[in-house]
């Protein structure tokens, strides 16, 4: 049971990290570290989550909607992992 919980939590971490990294990268896949030195790009992630959620409601597939799904899935896996 402990191994299953650990696998679920690690998978949730990977999904959240995947979504976060997709939000803070530009079109070429680069991260401008000077902009994210203190905040970690939190404003970019929050605005991307809002845009992604709006795209999900409209049933559009975009970079932000895929990232939002990944973060929501990671949060759901965290909830399941800590509930076990």
DRENDRENPA-840293 format. One record per atom (N, C-alpha, C): residue number from 1; residue in one letter; x, y, z. Coordinates in steps of 0.2 Angstrom, whole numbers. Example, Ala and Ser with C-alpha at 12.3 -4.5 7.8 and 13.67 -1.06 7.14 Angstrom:
[1 A [66 -28 39]]
[1 A [62 -22 39]]
[1 A [66 -16 39]]
[2 S [64 -11 35]]
[2 S [68 -5 36]]
[2 S [64 0 39]]
END
This chain:
[1 X [4 -6 0]]
[1 X [0 0 0]]
[1 X [4 6 0]]
[2 X [10 6 4]]
[2 X [14 12 4]]
[2 X [18 13 -3]]
[3 X [19 8 -7]]
[3 X [22 9 -13]]
[3 X [17 12 -18]]
[4 X [11 10 -18]]
[4 X [6 13 -22]]
[4 X [5 20 -20]]
[5 X [5 22 -14]]
[5 X [4 29 -12]]
[5 X [10 33 -15]]
[6 X [16 30 -14]]
[6 X [22 34 -16]]
[6 X [22 35 -24]]
[7 X [20 30 -28]]
[7 X [19 30 -35]]
[7 X [14 35 -37]]
[8 X [8 36 -34]]
[8 X [3 41 -35]]
[8 X [6 48 -34]]
[9 X [9 49 -28]]
[9 X [12 55 -27]]
[9 X [17 58 -31]]
[10 X [22 53 -33]]
[10 X [27 55 -38]]
[10 X [24 57 -45]]
[11 X [19 53 -47]]
[11 X [15 54 -53]]
[11 X [12 61 -53]]
[12 X [9 62 -48]]
[12 X [6 69 -47]]
[12 X [11 75 -47]]
[13 X [17 74 -44]]
[13 X [22 79 -45]]
[13 X [24 80 -52]]
[14 X [25 74 -55]]
[14 X [27 75 -62]]
[14 X [22 78 -67]]
[15 X [16 77 -66]]
[15 X [11 81 -69]]
[15 X [11 88 -68]]
[16 X [11 90 -62]]
[16 X [11 97 -60]]
[16 X [18 100 -63]]
[17 X [23 97 -62]]
[17 X [29 100 -65]]
[17 X [29 101 -72]]
[18 X [26 96 -76]]
[18 X [25 96 -83]]
[18 X [21 102 -85]]
[19 X [15 103 -82]]
[19 X [11 109 -83]]
[19 X [14 115 -81]]
[20 X [18 116 -76]]
[20 X [21 122 -74]]
[20 X [27 124 -79]]
[21 X [31 119 -81]]
[21 X [36 120 -86]]
[21 X [33 122 -93]]
[22 X [27 120 -95]]
[22 X [24 122 -101]]
[22 X [22 129 -101]]
[23 X [20 131 -95]]
[23 X [17 138 -94]]
[23 X [23 143 -95]]
[24 X [29 142 -92]]
[24 X [34 147 -91]]
[24 X [39 147 -97]]
[25 X [38 142 -102]]
[25 X [43 142 -108]]
[25 X [40 146 -113]]
[26 X [44 149 -118]]
[26 X [41 152 -123]]
[26 X [40 148 -129]]
[27 X [39 150 -135]]
[27 X [38 146 -141]]
[27 X [44 142 -143]]
[28 X [50 144 -141]]
[28 X [56 140 -143]]
[28 X [58 135 -138]]
[29 X [55 135 -132]]
[29 X [56 131 -126]]
[29 X [61 134 -122]]
[30 X [62 140 -122]]
[30 X [67 143 -118]]
[30 X [64 147 -112]]
[31 X [67 147 -106]]
[31 X [65 150 -100]]
[31 X [69 156 -99]]
[32 X [66 162 -99]]
[32 X [70 168 -97]]
[32 X [71 169 -89]]
[33 X [76 167 -87]]
[33 X [77 166 -80]]
[33 X [77 173 -76]]
[34 X [79 178 -79]]
[34 X [78 185 -76]]
[34 X [71 187 -74]]
[35 X [66 185 -78]]
[35 X [59 187 -76]]
[35 X [57 182 -71]]
[36 X [59 176 -70]]
[36 X [57 172 -65]]
[36 X [61 171 -59]]
[37 X [66 175 -58]]
[37 X [71 174 -52]]
[37 X [67 174 -45]]
[38 X [63 179 -44]]
[38 X [60 179 -37]]
[38 X [53 176 -37]]
[39 X [49 176 -42]]
[39 X [42 174 -42]]
[39 X [41 167 -44]]
[40 X [46 165 -48]]
[40 X [45 158 -51]]
[40 X [40 158 -57]]
[41 X [38 164 -59]]
[41 X [33 164 -65]]
[41 X [26 162 -62]]
[42 X [25 164 -56]]
[42 X [18 162 -53]]
[42 X [13 166 -57]]
[43 X [14 172 -58]]
[43 X [8 176 -62]]
[43 X [7 173 -69]]
[44 X [12 171 -72]]
[44 X [12 168 -79]]
[44 X [8 161 -78]]
[45 X [9 157 -73]]
[45 X [6 151 -72]]
[45 X [-2 152 -70]]
[46 X [-3 157 -66]]
[46 X [-10 158 -64]]
[46 X [-14 161 -70]]
[47 X [-11 165 -74]]
[47 X [-15 168 -80]]
[47 X [-16 162 -85]]
[48 X [-11 158 -85]]
[48 X [-11 152 -90]]
[48 X [-16 147 -88]]
[49 X [-17 146 -81]]
[49 X [-22 142 -79]]
[49 X [-29 145 -80]]
[50 X [-30 151 -79]]
[50 X [-36 154 -81]]
[50 X [-38 154 -88]]
[51 X [-33 155 -92]]
[51 X [-34 155 -100]]
[51 X [-36 147 -102]]
[52 X [-32 143 -99]]
[52 X [-33 136 -100]]
[52 X [-39 133 -98]]
[53 X [-42 135 -92]]
[53 X [-48 133 -90]]
[53 X [-54 136 -94]]
[54 X [-53 142 -97]]
[54 X [-58 145 -101]]
[54 X [-58 141 -108]]
[55 X [-52 139 -110]]
[55 X [-52 135 -116]]
[55 X [-55 128 -115]]
[56 X [-54 125 -109]]
[56 X [-57 119 -108]]
[56 X [-65 119 -108]]
[57 X [-67 125 -105]]
[57 X [-74 126 -105]]
[57 X [-77 127 -112]]
[58 X [-73 130 -116]]
[58 X [-75 131 -123]]
[58 X [-74 125 -128]]
[59 X [-71 120 -125]]
[59 X [-69 114 -128]]
[59 X [-64 115 -134]]
[60 X [-59 120 -132]]
[60 X [-53 121 -137]]
[60 X [-47 118 -134]]
[61 X [-43 116 -139]]
[61 X [-37 113 -137]]
[61 X [-31 117 -139]]
[62 X [-28 120 -133]]
[62 X [-22 124 -134]]
[62 X [-16 122 -129]]
[63 X [-11 126 -130]]
[63 X [-5 124 -125]]
[63 X [-7 125 -118]]
[64 X [-11 131 -117]]
[64 X [-13 132 -110]]
[64 X [-18 127 -107]]
[65 X [-23 124 -112]]
[65 X [-28 120 -109]]
[65 X [-24 113 -108]]
[66 X [-19 111 -112]]
[66 X [-16 105 -110]]
[66 X [-12 105 -103]]
[67 X [-9 111 -102]]
[67 X [-5 112 -96]]
[67 X [-10 113 -90]]
[68 X [-16 116 -91]]
[68 X [-21 116 -86]]
[68 X [-23 109 -84]]
[69 X [-24 105 -89]]
[69 X [-27 98 -88]]
[69 X [-21 94 -84]]
[70 X [-15 95 -86]]
[70 X [-9 92 -82]]
[70 X [-9 94 -75]]
[71 X [-10 100 -74]]
[71 X [-9 103 -67]]
[71 X [-16 100 -63]]
[72 X [-22 100 -66]]
[72 X [-27 98 -62]]
[72 X [-27 90 -61]]
[73 X [-24 87 -65]]
[73 X [-23 79 -64]]
[73 X [-18 78 -59]]
[74 X [-13 82 -59]]
[74 X [-8 82 -53]]
[74 X [-11 83 -46]]
[75 X [-15 88 -46]]
[75 X [-18 90 -40]]
[75 X [-23 84 -38]]
[76 X [-27 82 -42]]
[76 X [-31 76 -41]]
[76 X [-27 70 -38]]
[77 X [-21 68 -41]]
[77 X [-17 63 -39]]
[77 X [-14 64 -32]]
[78 X [-13 70 -31]]
[78 X [-10 72 -24]]
[78 X [-16 71 -19]]
[79 X [-22 73 -21]]
[79 X [-28 72 -16]]
[79 X [-29 64 -15]]
[80 X [-29 61 -20]]
[80 X [-30 53 -20]]
[80 X [-24 50 -16]]
[81 X [-18 52 -17]]
[81 X [-12 50 -13]]
[81 X [-12 51 -6]]
[82 X [-14 57 -4]]
[82 X [-14 59 3]]
[82 X [-21 56 6]]
[83 X [-26 54 3]]
[83 X [-32 51 5]]
[83 X [-31 44 7]]
[84 X [-26 41 4]]
[84 X [-25 33 5]]
[84 X [-22 32 12]]
END
